[in-house]
Amino acid sequence: MAAYSDDLPSLGDTTSGRLTDDEAYQALDRRLSILEERTAPKPKPFIERINTWSGIATFLLAVIFTYALGAWDRFFVSPVTERRNLIVKLTDIDIEVAKLVPTLSSDPQTLLNVGTMARSKKIALLQGGTNLSQGSMDALSLGEVQLLGWHYSSVNDIEPAGKLYDAVLKKAQSEKNTFIEADTYRLLANLQTGQAAVEATKVNPEANKYWPEARKLYDKAIQMFVSDKQPQFYSAASAASEWVGLEALDYGSQECAYALSSWAIETMSKFDPSASNRFLIQQISWLKRLQLSAGAQHRISSVPCPRSVVGFMEQEFREAVAYKLKATGEANTDLPAARKDYDKAIRIFTSMKQPRLFSAANIAIDWAKLEASSASGVKECAYALSTWALNQMSWFDQTVADRWQNEPWLRQLPQYFQANGGLPGPCPETVVGFIDQPR
């Protein structure tokens, strides 16, 4: 108190010891005013004020912007934008895998791991996209809805995939988009095929649970592809090759599988001979495995594939394929019978309204190889058949013809003739009847 007593004003006259009330109040007010002034906080510099409030300001801005962005996403980003963003992310996964796989080793386990990781990533993204409301789907294009359905089917999520494909069908039919409609039938058939493959692995499979519907869908898709104003033969061939996967299962029709693969090979040859030839090599390998198989369900007969199964395919084509299969089965036991059936198959293929020359040429190559390799074969006929076949194939793609030209058995024919007096003689008409003279 002594420190402040010298500066503070006196409360009044202390000699008399008495103060009037007014004097006392006035003196007290003066003292309180001075004390208030001295104890008031000093004003802070501007920089110090910024430092004091910066933390609080940062917190408030974070709260304000986070809430605003969240509210925008929730109330202003449309379901259509969400769906499109989802489709882009899912498609990016497939693109990443497509780029990655060629750089990896061919180790099956490595490829399986990559596929499993990609599938898991897709499943995680699709978990939040199961609200497939009609409104959000109507605003998407046909291709977008179809692609989203395919992504669901790629992770074996059947129910939403089926719903999306049904939505695509209705929209495609209303817009009269026959290509998308046909392609969606193909995708629905693939769904059925996948379920049939799972069913076939069970101890007591319901063999007929998925086959009839899948066959109808594939057949409808192919018929629409080939009967369009601008026929989509390549898409039809792709659908037929996928259908082979269904019929090649234990409870499918092996005869129809072979007929379908033959039709796909023939159809592809007009647009992509190299791909057609690769598929042909796979078919030959597959047929050999069937012939060696002991299981009754794997055996393949020479009975034509029933029209009730493959409705789009011409009767002549199915008959020609059946003769070819019959000849293949007779090749090692009855050469004369095999020759007759090979000849019938080629005659049918070459005399159709739209001749199937690629298929006929492939049969002629098989027949030529039989004549060249069999002890009782006629080498002159092997030469005539191979010459005719390579001439037909060269019209499609010279590289395919060159591949067959380099077959060991075919390169040995000129050496055989040179060792036996020179050029080959004519092939007897009794052996090969379809080739016109001179031979």
C-alpha positions as CSV (number, residue, x, y, z in Angstrom):
1,M,0.0,0.0,0.0
2,A,2.9,2.3,0.8
3,A,4.0,2.2,-2.8
4,Y,0.7,3.7,-4.0
5,S,0.1,6.2,-1.1
6,D,2.4,8.9,-2.4
7,D,0.6,9.1,-5.7
8,L,-3.1,8.7,-4.7
9,P,-5.1,11.7,-3.8
10,S,-6.0,12.3,-0.2
11,L,-9.5,11.4,0.9
12,G,-9.9,14.9,2.6
13,D,-8.8,17.0,5.5
14,T,-7.2,14.6,8.0
15,T,-6.4,17.3,10.6
16,S,-9.9,17.6,11.7
17,G,-10.6,13.9,11.3
18,R,-13.9,14.6,9.7
19,L,-15.1,14.4,6.0
20,T,-18.4,15.4,4.6
21,D,-20.2,12.7,2.7
22,D,-19.7,14.4,-0.7
23,E,-16.0,14.9,-0.2
24,A,-15.6,11.3,0.8
25,Y,-17.5,9.9,-2.3
26,Q,-15.6,12.3,-4.6
27,A,-12.2,11.2,-3.2
28,L,-13.1,7.5,-3.5
29,D,-14.2,7.9,-7.1
30,R,-10.9,9.5,-7.9
31,R,-8.9,6.8,-6.3
32,L,-10.9,4.0,-8.0
33,S,-10.5,5.7,-11.4
34,I,-6.7,5.8,-11.0
35,L,-6.6,2.2,-9.8
36,E,-8.7,1.0,-12.8
37,E,-6.5,2.9,-15.2
38,R,-3.3,1.4,-13.8
39,T,-4.6,-2.2,-13.6
40,A,-6.2,-2.2,-17.2
41,P,-4.4,-4.6,-19.6
42,K,-2.1,-3.0,-22.1
43,P,-3.1,-3.3,-25.9
44,K,-1.3,-6.1,-27.7
45,P,0.6,-5.6,-31.0
46,F,-1.0,-6.8,-34.2
47,I,1.4,-9.7,-34.7
48,E,0.7,-11.0,-31.2
49,R,-3.0,-10.9,-31.8
50,I,-2.6,-13.0,-35.0
51,N,-0.5,-15.6,-33.1
52,T,-3.1,-15.8,-30.4
53,W,-6.1,-16.4,-32.7
54,S,-4.5,-18.4,-35.5
55,G,-5.1,-21.8,-33.9
56,I,-8.8,-21.0,-33.3
57,A,-9.2,-19.6,-36.8
58,T,-7.7,-22.8,-38.4
59,F,-10.0,-25.0,-36.4
60,L,-13.1,-23.0,-37.4
61,L,-12.1,-23.0,-41.1
62,A,-11.5,-26.7,-41.1
63,V,-14.9,-27.4,-39.6
64,I,-16.7,-25.0,-41.9
65,F,-15.1,-26.4,-45.2
66,T,-15.3,-30.0,-44.1
67,Y,-19.0,-29.7,-43.4
68,A,-19.6,-27.7,-46.6
69,L,-17.9,-30.2,-48.8
70,G,-19.6,-33.2,-47.1
71,A,-22.9,-31.5,-47.4
72,W,-22.2,-30.8,-51.1
73,D,-21.3,-34.4,-51.8
74,R,-24.4,-35.6,-49.9
75,F,-27.0,-33.2,-51.2
76,F,-25.6,-31.9,-54.5
77,V,-23.5,-34.7,-56.2
78,S,-26.1,-36.7,-58.2
79,P,-26.4,-40.5,-58.1
80,V,-25.6,-40.4,-61.8
81,T,-22.2,-38.8,-61.2
82,E,-21.5,-41.3,-58.4
83,R,-22.3,-44.2,-60.8
84,R,-20.1,-42.8,-63.5
85,N,-17.3,-42.3,-61.1
86,L,-17.7,-45.9,-60.0
87,I,-17.7,-47.2,-63.6
88,V,-14.5,-45.3,-64.3
89,K,-12.7,-46.6,-61.2
90,L,-13.8,-50.2,-62.0
91,T,-12.7,-49.9,-65.6
92,D,-9.3,-48.5,-64.5
93,I,-8.7,-51.7,-62.5
94,D,-9.2,-53.8,-65.6
95,I,-6.8,-51.5,-67.6
96,E,-4.2,-51.7,-64.9
97,V,-4.4,-55.5,-64.9
98,A,-4.2,-55.6,-68.8
99,K,-1.0,-53.5,-68.6
100,L,0.5,-55.5,-65.8
101,V,-0.1,-59.1,-67.0
102,P,2.2,-59.0,-70.0
103,T,5.1,-57.9,-67.7
104,L,4.6,-60.8,-65.3
105,S,5.9,-64.3,-65.6
106,S,3.6,-67.0,-66.9
107,D,3.4,-68.7,-63.5
108,P,-0.2,-69.6,-62.9
109,Q,0.0,-68.7,-59.2
110,T,1.2,-65.2,-59.9
111,L,-1.5,-64.6,-62.4
112,L,-4.1,-66.0,-60.0
113,N,-2.9,-63.6,-57.3
114,V,-3.1,-60.6,-59.6
115,G,-6.6,-61.6,-60.6
116,T,-7.6,-62.2,-56.9
117,M,-6.3,-58.8,-55.9
118,A,-8.1,-57.0,-58.7
119,R,-11.3,-58.8,-57.9
120,S,-11.1,-57.9,-54.2
121,K,-10.5,-54.3,-55.2
122,K,-13.6,-54.4,-57.4
123,I,-15.7,-55.9,-54.7
124,A,-14.7,-53.2,-52.2
125,L,-15.7,-50.5,-54.7
126,L,-19.0,-52.2,-55.5
127,Q,-19.9,-52.6,-51.8
128,G,-21.0,-48.9,-51.8
129,G,-22.7,-48.9,-55.1
130,T,-25.5,-51.4,-54.6
131,N,-28.2,-48.7,-54.5
132,L,-29.3,-49.4,-58.1
133,S,-32.4,-47.1,-58.1
134,Q,-34.3,-46.8,-61.3
135,G,-33.8,-43.0,-61.3
136,S,-30.0,-43.2,-61.2
137,M,-30.0,-45.9,-64.0
138,D,-32.3,-44.0,-66.4
139,A,-29.9,-41.1,-66.7
140,L,-27.0,-43.4,-67.7
141,S,-26.4,-44.4,-71.3
142,L,-27.1,-48.0,-72.4
143,G,-23.4,-48.7,-72.6
144,E,-22.7,-47.4,-69.1
145,V,-25.5,-49.5,-67.5
146,Q,-24.3,-52.6,-69.5
147,L,-20.7,-52.0,-68.4
148,L,-21.7,-51.6,-64.8
149,G,-23.6,-54.9,-65.0
150,W,-20.5,-56.6,-66.5
151,H,-18.4,-55.4,-63.6
152,Y,-20.8,-57.0,-61.2
153,S,-20.8,-60.2,-63.1
154,S,-17.0,-60.2,-63.2
155,V,-17.0,-60.6,-59.4
156,N,-19.8,-63.2,-59.6
157,D,-22.4,-60.8,-58.0
158,I,-25.3,-62.3,-60.0
159,E,-28.3,-60.5,-58.7
160,P,-27.3,-56.9,-59.4
161,A,-25.8,-57.9,-62.7
162,G,-29.0,-59.5,-63.7
163,K,-31.0,-56.4,-62.7
164,L,-28.8,-54.1,-64.7
165,Y,-28.9,-56.3,-67.8
166,D,-32.7,-56.4,-67.5
167,A,-32.7,-52.6,-67.4
168,V,-30.5,-52.5,-70.4
169,L,-32.8,-54.8,-72.4
170,K,-35.9,-52.7,-71.6
171,K,-34.1,-49.5,-72.6
172,A,-32.6,-51.1,-75.7
173,Q,-35.9,-52.4,-76.9
174,S,-37.6,-49.0,-76.3
175,E,-34.8,-47.3,-78.3
176,K,-34.8,-50.1,-81.0
177,N,-31.0,-50.6,-80.4
178,T,-30.7,-54.2,-81.7
179,F,-27.0,-54.4,-81.3
180,I,-27.1,-53.6,-77.5
181,E,-30.1,-55.8,-77.1
182,A,-28.3,-58.8,-78.8
183,D,-25.1,-58.1,-76.8
184,T,-27.1,-58.1,-73.6
185,Y,-28.6,-61.4,-74.4
186,R,-25.1,-62.7,-74.8
187,L,-24.0,-61.3,-71.4
188,L,-27.1,-62.9,-69.8
189,A,-26.1,-66.2,-71.4
190,N,-22.6,-65.8,-70.0
191,L,-24.1,-65.4,-66.5
192,Q,-26.0,-68.6,-67.0
193,T,-22.9,-70.4,-68.2
194,G,-21.0,-69.3,-65.2
195,Q,-23.6,-70.7,-62.9
196,A,-23.8,-73.9,-64.9
197,A,-20.0,-74.3,-64.5
198,V,-20.4,-74.0,-60.8
199,E,-23.2,-76.4,-60.8
200,A,-21.2,-79.0,-62.8
201,T,-18.6,-79.2,-60.0
202,K,-21.2,-80.3,-57.4
203,V,-21.6,-83.9,-56.3
204,N,-25.2,-84.1,-57.5
205,P,-25.5,-81.3,-60.1
206,E,-28.8,-80.2,-61.5
207,A,-27.6,-80.6,-65.0
208,N,-30.6,-79.0,-66.7
209,K,-31.0,-76.1,-64.4
210,Y,-29.1,-73.5,-66.5
211,W,-28.4,-75.1,-69.9
212,P,-31.9,-74.5,-71.6
213,E,-32.0,-70.8,-70.7
214,A,-28.4,-70.2,-71.6
215,R,-28.8,-71.9,-75.0
216,K,-31.9,-69.8,-75.8
217,L,-30.1,-66.6,-74.9
218,Y,-27.0,-67.4,-76.9
219,D,-29.1,-68.5,-79.9
220,K,-31.2,-65.3,-79.7
221,A,-28.1,-63.2,-79.5
222,I,-26.5,-64.8,-82.6
223,Q,-29.7,-64.7,-84.6
224,M,-30.0,-60.9,-83.9
225,F,-26.4,-60.3,-84.7
226,V,-26.5,-62.0,-88.1
227,S,-30.0,-60.7,-89.1
228,D,-29.3,-57.0,-88.3
229,K,-29.5,-54.4,-91.1
230,Q,-25.7,-54.3,-90.8
231,P,-24.9,-57.9,-89.8
232,Q,-22.4,-58.1,-86.9
233,F,-20.7,-61.4,-87.9
234,Y,-17.7,-60.9,-85.7
235,S,-19.9,-60.4,-82.6
236,A,-21.9,-63.4,-83.6
237,A,-18.7,-65.5,-83.9
238,S,-17.5,-64.3,-80.5
239,A,-20.9,-65.3,-79.0
240,A,-20.6,-68.7,-80.6
241,S,-17.1,-69.2,-79.2
242,E,-18.4,-68.3,-75.7
243,W,-21.3,-70.8,-76.2
244,V,-18.7,-73.5,-76.8
245,G,-17.7,-73.1,-73.1
246,L,-21.2,-74.1,-72.0
247,E,-21.5,-77.1,-74.3
248,A,-17.9,-78.3,-73.5
249,L,-19.0,-78.8,-69.8
250,D,-19.6,-82.4,-68.7
251,Y,-23.4,-82.1,-69.2
252,G,-23.3,-80.2,-72.5
253,S,-23.4,-81.5,-76.0
254,Q,-19.9,-82.2,-77.3
255,E,-21.3,-82.4,-80.9
256,C,-22.8,-78.9,-80.6
257,A,-19.6,-77.6,-79.0
258,Y,-17.7,-78.8,-82.1
259,A,-20.3,-77.4,-84.5
260,L,-20.3,-74.0,-82.7
261,S,-16.5,-73.8,-82.7
262,S,-16.4,-74.7,-86.4
263,W,-19.0,-72.1,-87.2
264,A,-17.1,-69.5,-85.2
265,I,-13.8,-70.4,-87.0
266,E,-15.5,-70.1,-90.4
267,T,-17.2,-66.8,-89.6
268,M,-14.0,-65.2,-88.1
269,S,-12.0,-66.2,-91.1
270,K,-13.7,-63.5,-93.1
271,F,-12.6,-60.7,-90.7
272,D,-9.6,-62.0,-88.7
273,P,-8.0,-65.0,-90.3
274,S,-5.1,-65.1,-87.8
275,A,-7.6,-65.2,-84.8
276,S,-9.6,-67.8,-86.7
277,N,-6.5,-70.0,-87.2
278,R,-5.6,-69.7,-83.5
279,F,-9.1,-70.8,-82.6
280,L,-8.7,-73.7,-85.1
281,I,-5.5,-74.9,-83.4
282,Q,-7.3,-74.8,-80.0
283,Q,-10.2,-76.8,-81.5
284,I,-7.9,-79.5,-82.9
285,S,-6.2,-79.9,-79.5
286,W,-9.6,-80.0,-77.8
287,L,-10.9,-82.7,-80.2
288,K,-7.8,-84.8,-79.5
289,R,-8.4,-84.6,-75.8
290,L,-12.0,-85.7,-76.3
291,Q,-11.0,-88.7,-78.4
292,L,-8.6,-89.8,-75.7
293,S,-11.1,-89.3,-72.8
294,A,-12.5,-92.4,-71.3
295,G,-15.5,-90.7,-69.7
296,A,-18.8,-91.4,-71.5
297,Q,-19.9,-87.8,-71.0
298,H,-16.9,-86.6,-73.0
299,R,-17.3,-88.8,-76.0
300,I,-18.2,-87.1,-79.2
301,S,-20.4,-88.8,-81.8
302,S,-21.0,-88.1,-85.5
303,V,-24.7,-87.2,-84.8
304,P,-25.5,-83.7,-86.0
305,C,-26.0,-81.1,-83.3
306,P,-29.8,-80.9,-82.9
307,R,-31.6,-77.8,-84.3
308,S,-33.4,-77.6,-81.0
309,V,-30.1,-76.6,-79.4
310,V,-28.5,-74.5,-82.1
311,G,-31.4,-72.9,-83.9
312,F,-29.4,-70.3,-85.9
313,M,-27.1,-72.7,-87.6
314,E,-28.0,-74.0,-91.1
315,Q,-28.9,-77.7,-91.4
316,E,-26.2,-78.2,-94.1
317,F,-23.5,-76.8,-91.8
318,R,-24.4,-79.1,-89.0
319,E,-24.5,-82.1,-91.3
320,A,-21.1,-81.2,-92.8
321,V,-19.6,-81.0,-89.3
322,A,-21.1,-84.3,-88.5
323,Y,-19.5,-86.0,-91.5
324,K,-16.2,-84.4,-90.6
325,L,-16.4,-85.8,-87.1
326,K,-17.3,-89.2,-88.5
327,A,-14.3,-89.2,-90.8
328,T,-12.0,-88.3,-87.9
329,G,-13.3,-91.2,-85.9
330,E,-12.8,-93.6,-88.9
331,A,-9.3,-92.3,-89.9
332,N,-7.3,-94.9,-87.9
333,T,-9.5,-97.9,-88.6
334,D,-11.3,-97.5,-91.9
335,L,-9.5,-95.4,-94.5
336,P,-12.0,-95.9,-97.4
337,A,-15.0,-94.9,-95.1
338,A,-13.1,-91.9,-93.9
339,R,-12.4,-90.8,-97.4
340,K,-16.1,-90.9,-98.3
341,D,-17.1,-88.9,-95.3
342,Y,-14.4,-86.3,-95.8
343,D,-15.5,-86.0,-99.4
344,K,-19.2,-85.5,-98.3
345,A,-18.3,-82.8,-95.8
346,I,-16.2,-80.8,-98.3
347,R,-19.0,-81.1,-101.0
348,I,-21.6,-79.8,-98.6
349,F,-19.4,-76.8,-97.4
350,T,-18.5,-75.8,-101.0
351,S,-22.1,-76.2,-102.4
352,M,-23.9,-74.1,-99.7
353,K,-25.6,-70.9,-100.7
354,Q,-22.8,-69.1,-99.0
355,P,-19.9,-71.5,-99.5
356,R,-17.8,-72.1,-96.4
357,L,-14.4,-72.5,-98.1
358,F,-12.3,-72.0,-95.0
359,S,-14.0,-74.9,-93.3
360,A,-13.7,-77.0,-96.5
361,A,-10.0,-76.2,-96.8
362,N,-9.3,-77.2,-93.2
363,I,-11.0,-80.5,-93.8
364,A,-8.9,-81.0,-96.9
365,I,-5.7,-80.4,-94.9
366,D,-6.8,-83.0,-92.4
367,W,-7.5,-85.5,-95.2
368,A,-4.2,-84.7,-96.9
369,K,-2.3,-85.4,-93.7
370,L,-4.1,-88.7,-93.4
371,E,-3.2,-89.7,-96.9
372,A,0.4,-88.6,-96.4
373,S,0.9,-90.4,-93.1
374,S,-1.0,-93.6,-93.6
375,A,0.7,-96.7,-95.0
376,S,-2.1,-97.3,-97.4
377,G,-2.6,-93.6,-98.2
378,V,-2.2,-92.2,-101.7
379,K,0.6,-89.6,-101.7
380,E,-0.6,-88.1,-105.0
381,C,-4.0,-87.4,-103.3
382,A,-2.2,-85.9,-100.3
383,Y,-0.5,-83.5,-102.7
384,A,-3.7,-82.6,-104.6
385,L,-5.7,-82.1,-101.4
386,S,-3.0,-79.9,-99.8
387,T,-2.5,-77.8,-103.0
388,W,-6.3,-77.2,-103.2
389,A,-6.6,-76.3,-99.5
390,L,-3.6,-73.9,-99.5
391,N,-5.0,-72.2,-102.6
392,Q,-8.3,-71.7,-100.8
393,M,-6.6,-70.5,-97.5
394,S,-4.4,-68.0,-99.4
395,W,-7.6,-66.1,-100.3
396,F,-8.2,-65.5,-96.6
397,D,-4.7,-64.9,-95.2
398,Q,-1.4,-65.8,-96.7
399,T,0.2,-66.3,-93.2
400,V,-2.3,-69.0,-92.4
401,A,-1.5,-70.8,-95.7
402,D,2.3,-70.4,-94.9
403,R,1.8,-71.9,-91.5
404,W,0.3,-75.1,-93.1
405,Q,2.9,-75.0,-95.8
406,N,5.6,-75.4,-93.2
407,E,4.1,-78.6,-91.6
408,P,6.7,-81.4,-91.6
409,W,4.5,-83.9,-93.4
410,L,3.8,-81.5,-96.2
411,R,7.4,-80.5,-96.7
412,Q,8.3,-84.2,-97.1
413,L,5.9,-84.8,-100.0
414,P,8.2,-83.3,-102.7
415,Q,11.1,-85.4,-101.3
416,Y,8.9,-88.5,-101.6
417,F,8.1,-87.8,-105.3
418,Q,11.7,-87.1,-106.2
419,A,12.7,-90.3,-104.6
420,N,10.0,-92.1,-106.7
421,G,10.6,-90.8,-110.2
422,G,9.8,-87.1,-110.1
423,L,6.4,-85.2,-110.2
424,P,3.3,-86.6,-108.6
425,G,0.8,-88.3,-110.8
426,P,-3.0,-87.6,-110.8
427,C,-5.1,-88.4,-107.7
428,P,-7.6,-91.1,-108.5
429,E,-11.2,-89.8,-108.6
430,T,-12.2,-92.9,-106.6
431,V,-10.2,-91.5,-103.7
432,V,-11.0,-87.7,-104.0
433,G,-14.2,-87.0,-105.9
434,F,-14.8,-83.4,-105.2
435,I,-11.7,-81.9,-106.9
436,D,-12.3,-81.3,-110.6
437,Q,-10.0,-82.6,-113.3
438,P,-7.2,-82.0,-114.1
439,R,-5.6,-82.7,-110.8
